[in-house]
């Protein structure tokens, strides 16, 4: 049997994508299972709030780690520097990602989200969608002056996930400091 280094050197790009997709599928199922149990045990409203709090904490861990990495390198955490710390695989989680401009705003589109497909498959779009709030949460923990928000999301019935980095408002920062952040409003608020 070849040692692991030989195996890793021999893996094809397609196999690597497949392996990341398998892991993404399992993560999507894990999120859905935890969310379903919390809703079942606590009731829909309280359960969803609990799931959202967990995602906010998840975002704190992600955004905080990115922030600390840049600060250690002497780089100020800003909306622009947020993208300089890559912490997601570039293959396998989506079928494709592109950068586009919409009405003068830079946006990122992700097609074929593996986790989104899992949530649809299990009829769990609304609980799965709570996971997506990790994007504004991690960006606001990184720099409270900016939020990486969904303008489209596959669990909402869109054909892709589309995200934009936007400045936060005072109301956004107030919502964010609340234990029960109103993520849907925070993502939609632009003034």
VMD Tcl script that draws the C-alpha trace (Angstrom):
set ca {
  {0.00 0.00 0.00}
  {1.34 3.44 -0.94}
  {1.91 5.89 1.86}
  {-0.38 8.90 2.18}
  {2.04 11.32 0.50}
  {2.10 9.14 -2.64}
  {-1.71 9.01 -2.64}
  {-2.07 12.79 -2.21}
  {0.40 13.44 -5.04}
  {-1.62 11.16 -7.33}
  {-5.13 12.52 -6.67}
  {-6.82 14.20 -9.63}
  {-8.47 17.59 -9.49}
  {-11.85 15.95 -10.13}
  {-11.32 13.54 -7.23}
  {-10.27 16.42 -4.97}
  {-13.48 18.29 -5.91}
  {-15.50 15.17 -5.18}
  {-13.88 14.73 -1.77}
  {-14.54 18.38 -0.80}
  {-18.14 18.04 -2.02}
  {-18.59 14.95 0.17}
  {-17.34 16.88 3.18}
  {-19.57 19.86 2.32}
  {-22.54 17.54 2.06}
  {-21.81 16.12 5.51}
  {-21.44 19.64 6.96}
  {-24.78 20.64 5.43}
  {-26.42 17.57 6.97}
  {-24.78 18.25 10.34}
  {-26.10 21.81 10.39}
  {-29.58 20.63 9.38}
  {-29.63 17.84 11.98}
  {-28.61 20.17 14.82}
  {-31.13 22.80 13.68}
  {-33.96 20.26 13.41}
  {-33.26 18.87 16.90}
  {-33.15 22.36 18.43}
  {-36.43 23.32 16.77}
  {-38.00 20.03 17.83}
  {-36.87 20.43 21.44}
  {-37.36 24.17 21.90}
  {-40.15 25.00 19.45}
  {-39.78 26.77 16.13}
  {-39.17 30.34 17.30}
  {-36.83 29.58 20.19}
  {-35.09 26.80 18.27}
  {-34.37 29.03 15.25}
  {-33.07 31.78 17.56}
  {-30.75 29.26 19.18}
  {-29.48 28.09 15.79}
  {-28.91 31.71 14.74}
  {-26.96 32.38 17.94}
  {-24.75 29.36 17.22}
  {-24.11 30.65 13.69}
  {-23.23 34.07 15.11}
  {-20.70 32.37 17.41}
  {-19.39 30.36 14.46}
  {-18.99 33.66 12.60}
  {-17.13 35.11 15.59}
  {-14.65 32.26 15.47}
  {-14.14 32.64 11.71}
  {-14.05 36.45 11.55}
  {-11.99 36.72 14.73}
  {-9.36 34.30 13.42}
  {-9.13 36.19 10.12}
  {-8.84 39.49 12.02}
  {-6.10 38.19 14.32}
  {-4.14 36.77 11.39}
  {-4.10 40.11 9.60}
  {-3.33 42.12 12.75}
  {-0.37 39.79 13.40}
  {0.84 40.65 9.89}
  {0.39 44.37 10.53}
  {-2.59 44.66 8.18}
  {-5.68 46.61 9.20}
  {-8.95 44.65 9.06}
  {-11.09 46.37 6.40}
  {-13.72 45.39 3.86}
  {-10.93 45.02 1.30}
  {-8.58 43.00 3.48}
  {-11.39 40.60 4.50}
  {-10.90 38.75 1.21}
  {-7.14 38.44 1.62}
  {-7.51 35.67 4.20}
  {-8.89 32.62 2.45}
  {-10.47 30.09 4.77}
  {-12.69 28.11 2.39}
  {-11.73 25.56 -0.23}
  {-11.62 26.99 -3.73}
  {-12.96 23.74 -5.21}
  {-15.77 21.34 -4.46}
  {-18.13 23.41 -2.30}
  {-19.77 24.95 -5.36}
  {-19.94 24.11 -9.03}
  {-18.55 27.52 -9.87}
  {-17.88 30.99 -8.48}
  {-17.63 34.26 -10.35}
  {-17.20 37.94 -9.62}
  {-19.70 40.25 -11.33}
  {-20.72 43.88 -11.23}
  {-24.37 44.75 -10.59}
  {-25.41 48.39 -10.60}
  {-21.80 49.44 -9.95}
  {-21.43 47.04 -7.01}
  {-18.94 44.15 -6.95}
  {-20.71 40.90 -6.15}
  {-19.67 37.28 -5.87}
  {-21.88 34.52 -7.26}
  {-21.64 30.90 -6.21}
  {-23.52 28.33 -8.27}
  {-24.46 24.81 -7.24}
  {-23.85 25.09 -3.48}
  {-23.50 21.55 -2.16}
  {-25.00 22.42 1.23}
  {-27.90 24.29 -0.41}
  {-28.69 21.20 -2.49}
  {-28.66 19.04 0.66}
  {-31.07 21.36 2.44}
  {-33.40 21.32 -0.57}
  {-33.16 17.53 -0.78}
  {-34.25 17.19 2.86}
  {-36.87 19.97 2.73}
  {-34.80 22.06 5.12}
  {-34.24 25.29 3.17}
  {-35.43 27.62 5.94}
  {-33.25 25.97 8.59}
  {-30.36 25.67 6.16}
  {-30.64 29.37 5.31}
  {-29.75 30.23 8.90}
  {-26.30 28.75 8.22}
  {-25.79 31.36 5.48}
  {-25.81 34.14 8.09}
  {-22.26 33.08 8.88}
  {-21.19 35.41 6.05}
  {-22.46 38.68 7.55}
  {-21.56 37.44 11.04}
  {-17.93 36.62 10.20}
  {-17.44 39.87 8.30}
  {-18.90 41.99 11.11}
  {-16.74 40.24 13.70}
  {-13.80 40.90 11.39}
  {-14.68 44.60 10.94}
  {-17.95 45.99 12.32}
  {-17.89 48.66 9.61}
  {-18.70 46.11 6.88}
  {-21.07 43.23 6.22}
  {-20.83 40.51 3.57}
  {-24.48 39.97 2.74}
  {-26.58 37.79 0.46}
  {-28.46 39.56 -2.29}
  {-29.55 36.10 -3.46}
  {-29.46 32.71 -1.76}
  {-30.18 29.23 -3.08}
  {-32.23 28.30 0.04}
  {-34.44 31.33 -0.73}
  {-35.22 29.84 -4.15}
  {-32.61 31.74 -6.17}
  {-30.49 30.03 -8.84}
  {-27.25 31.04 -7.09}
  {-25.91 32.64 -3.97}
  {-24.86 36.23 -4.62}
  {-23.01 38.23 -2.01}
  {-21.85 41.82 -1.71}
  {-19.63 43.60 0.80}
  {-21.45 46.67 2.10}
  {-20.86 49.26 4.79}
  {-22.84 48.73 7.97}
  {-25.32 51.19 9.37}
  {-25.69 52.20 13.00}
  {-28.84 50.01 13.09}
  {-26.80 47.06 11.72}
  {-24.25 47.45 14.50}
  {-27.03 47.70 17.11}
  {-28.72 44.56 15.72}
  {-25.39 42.77 15.67}
  {-24.72 43.54 19.33}
  {-28.10 42.07 20.29}
  {-28.21 38.40 21.32}
  {-31.11 37.99 18.88}
  {-29.71 39.62 15.74}
  {-32.35 40.10 13.05}
  {-30.19 38.67 10.26}
  {-32.79 38.95 7.49}
  {-33.23 42.67 8.13}
  {-29.50 43.21 8.55}
  {-28.82 41.63 5.17}
  {-31.47 43.72 3.41}
  {-30.72 47.07 5.08}
  {-28.77 49.38 2.77}
  {-29.33 52.87 4.18}
}
mol new
graphics top color blue
foreach p $ca { graphics top sphere $p radius 0.5 }
foreach p [lrange $ca 0 end-1] q [lrange $ca 1 end] { graphics top cylinder $p $q radius 0.2 }
display resetview
